[in-house]
Amino acid sequence: MHADLERLIRLQQIDLFGESARRRVADHPSLAQGLDTRLASATDGLETARARVAENQAARRAVEKDLAMIQTRLSKFKGQLMDVKTNKEYQAMLKEIEAAQTEVRHLEDRILERMLEADELAARQKNAEARLAADKQVIACERTQLEEETTRLQRELEEATSKRAQLVAEVAPGPLSTYELVRGRRGTAVAEVKGDYCSACHVRLRPQAANELRRNDMLFQCESCQRILYYPPAAAPAAENGTGAHS
């Protein structure tokens, strides 16, 4: 393979890795923020569950307080019942007692509802606690992996930058200038030939150009997109034997 062609292929591999790695590193702050958001959401879920439990307890205490007041009143009415002088007063007192008893039953039903609700809310709180504990563990692991990936990518980017500088120094000025120009316009400057087609723009090579290019001993640009073309090393021998695939 042409020496500069081989170097340009390696140079593009380094450039593509560098672009990908830099994008990934640039995404890390938002990924870390996403972890914070997930943790905050799980924490809020637990706080909400605890608040609901506290509200239930407060509501139950308020009903129990009302019940105690009604029961005291009911006991008072029953005590006064023996002291009434007339039948009219006696009937009026019975009505008061009946009303109080009805209120007692109503409040006892409300307490029972609060107790049933408390069981459900306690279960929700327990689930929220378990979910938060699990999320903390998973998020801590993901955060560690993110930090390790950042460190690794930064190290690999430094190594890639050094390798790129070495390659750039080895490539002839003309091919290097072509590479940088096409890369600036197209994003990539080197493309494989697959089935006698440019794999980047999918335009078919002229038969004569395809035959000349199969040996990979020259720098040839796609007539459509201007990328520097080459046959994959594994495909070139098959093409030379006349068994290469065409589409």
N, C-alpha and C positions, 0 to 999 in steps of 0.2 A: 504494500500500500504506500502511496505517496506520503513522504514524511510529514509535510505540512498538513495534508489531509487528515492524517492520523492525529496530529496535534490539535487540529481544529475540532475534531470529534471529541477528543478528551476535554478540550477547552469548553465546548458547549455543555458537556456533562457536568463540569464544575459550575458553570454559570447557572444551569438549571437547578442544581442542588442549592446553590447560594440563594437564588430567588425564592425557592420553596422554603428553605430554612429561615430566611429573614422574615417571610410572611408568617411562618409559624411562631417565631419569637415575638413578632409584633402582635400576634393574637393572644399571647399569654396573659397580658394584663386584663383583657376582657374575659378570658377563661377563668382567671383567678377571681374576678368580680362575680362571675356566674356561680362559683363555689360559695362565695360570701352570701350571695342572694339565696342559694339553696339552704344554707345553714340558718340564715335569718328567717326563712319561711318555716323551717322545722321548729325553730325556737318560738316563733309567733304562734304556731299551732299548739305548742304545749302551753304557752301563756294563756291562750284563749280557752283551752280546756280547763286549766286551773281556775280561770276567772269564772267559768260557768259553774264549776263545783262550788266556788265561794258564794256565787249568787244564789245557788240552790240552798246552801246552808243558811244564808241570811234570810231567805224567804221562808224557809221552814221555821227558823227561830221566831220570825214575826208572826207566823200562824200559830205557833205553840204559845206565844205570849197572849194572842187574842183568845185562844182556847182556854188558857188559864183564867183570864178575866171572866169569860162567860161561865166557866165552871164555878167560879167564886160567886157570881151573881145567882147561878142556879141553886147553889147550896143555901144562899141567903133567902131566896124565894121559898125553898122547901122549909127552912126554919121558921119563916114568917107565916107559913100556911096554917099552922096550929093556933096562931094568935088572932086570926081574922074574926070579926064579930058577926058579920052578916053573910048571907048566901051570895049576895051580889059581890062582895069583896072576895069571897071564896072563889067564885067563878072567874073573876078578873085575875086572881093570883094563879089559878090553873092555866089560864091563857099565857101568862108571863112565863110560867114554867115550861109549857109546851113550846113556846117560841124559843126559849133558851135551849131546850133539848134539840130542837131542829137545827139551831145554829151550831151546837156542839157536834152533831152528826156531820154537818156541812164542813166544819173545820177539820174534823178527824179524817174526812175523805180527802181534803186538800193536803193534809199531812201525809197520808198514804201515797198520794200522787207524787209529792215531793220525794218521798223515800224511794219510790220506784224510779223516778227520774234520777235520783242520786246514784243508784246502782249503774244506770246507763252512763251517766257522766263520769263516774269513777273508772268505768271500763275504757271510756274514750281517753281519759287522762293517762291511764296506764299505757294504752296504745301509743299515745303521743310521746310519752317518755321513752318507750322502746324505739319508736321511729327516730326520735332525736338522737338517741345513743347510737343507733345504727348509722344514721346519716353523718354524725360526727366522725365515726370511724372511717367510713367510706371517703368522706370529703378530705379528711386528714391524709389518707393514702393518695388520693388524686392530687392533692396539693404538693405532696412530696414528689410524686412522679412528674408533675409540671415543673417544679423547681429543678429536678434532676435533668429533665429534658432541656430546659433553658441552658443549664450549664454545659450539657453535652453539645447542643447545637452551636453555642457560642464558641466552644473549643474547636468544633469541626469547621465552623466558618473561618476561624483564624487559620486553620490548616489549609482550607481550600483557597483562601486568599494568597497564601504563600505559594501553593502549587500553581495557581493561576499566573502569578508573577513569573515563575520559572518558565511556564509554557509560553507566555507572551514573549519572553526574551528569546525563545528558540524559534518562533514562527517568523518567516520572512515578512518584511514590512507590507508588501503588496497583498498577500493572502490575509494577513491580519487586518489590514484596512478594510478589505472586502467583508470580512467576517463581522467587524464592528459596525459597518455601515448597514448591512442587511439585518443584523440583530437589532439595531436601533429602529429599523422600519418594521420588521416582521415579528420581533420577539424571539425568534430562533433563526439561526443562520445556516445550519447544516441539517440535511434531511436524507433519510434512507430512500433508496429506490426499491419499490415493491411491485413486482410484476410489470416492470418497465414504466411504472407511474411514479411521479414525485409523491411521496407519502404525505407531504405538507399541503400542497395545493391540488393534488390528484389530477394533474395534467400529464398526459402520456408523452414520453420522450420519443423523438424521431428515431427510427431504427438504427441509423448510422451512429447517432449520438449514444444510444443505448449500448451498441456493440463496443464503442470506444471506451465507454465509462466502466464496463464490466471489470476491467483489470484494476480499477481503482489506482491507476498510476498517473492520474492527472487531476487538476482542479477544474471542475465543470459546474457552471451555474444553471439552474433551471431557467428555461427561456420564459417561463410564466411568472414565477415568484422571486427569481434571482437567488434562491438558496443554493448553497454548495451541496451537490449531490454525491452520493456514494452507494455502492451495493454492499449490503451486509456481508461480512467475510464468509459466512456459511453459505450464502446464496451465490457468491461469485463463482466458485468452482463448478457448481451444477450448471450455471449459465454458460460457462466456457465449454462444457461438454455438450451443449445443445439441449439440455434437459430442463432448463429453467422454465418455471411456470409463467404464463402470460395471461393477462386479463383484459 
